[in-house]
Amino acid sequence: MDGSGGEDAEDSTFTSISLADDTDQSSRILYPRPRSLLPKMMNADMDAVDAENQVELEEKTRLINQVLELQHTLEDLSARVDAVKEENLKLKSENQVLGQYIENLMSASSVFQTTDTKSKRK
């Protein structure tokens, strides 16, 4: 050190640990300060990173909730499609039965008989 800054300049970056009981500066070893004593600029950067992480977490949560809602909607639509398919099969079956019934009525009725006998009378 140049001696003008003294021990204050030394304390801003390093922590000195004495190896002997005397206060002689030559017997001290300098160690870097712990991370908890980072400059305020680093703390501000960490706060910005924490804010970004919070925003990302909120975005992920929103997307997860949206995906879950869409999954429930898809399940509901799938169930509705299945119900409509069943109803469609039921109605087709009923239509076949009604069609058969109408054919049987038409064949049993003289009104719907073939017109061959009428054309022979003329």
GIRA-V60178 format. One record per backbone hydrogen bond with DSSP energy under -0.5 kcal/mol. CO is the residue of the C=O (numbers start at 1). NH is the residue of the N-H. Records with the same first field share a line. If there is no record, write none. Layout:
# GIRA-V60178
CO=NH  NH
This chain:
# GIRA-V60178
5=8  9
6=10
7=11
8=12
10=13  14
13=33
15=31
17=29
24=27
25=28
27=19
29=17
31=15
34=37
35=38
39=42  43
40=44
41=45
42=46
43=47
44=48
45=49
46=50
47=51
48=52
49=53
50=54
51=55
52=56
53=57
54=58
55=59
56=60
57=61
58=62
59=63
60=64
61=65
62=66
63=67
64=68
65=69
66=70
67=71
68=72
69=73
70=74
71=75
72=76
73=77
74=78
75=79
76=80
77=81
78=82
79=83
80=84
81=85
82=86
83=87
84=88
85=89
86=90
87=91
88=92
89=93
90=94
91=95
92=96
93=97
94=98
95=99
96=100
97=101
98=102
99=103
100=104
101=105
102=106
103=107
104=108
105=109
110=113
114=117
115=119
116=120
117=121
118=122
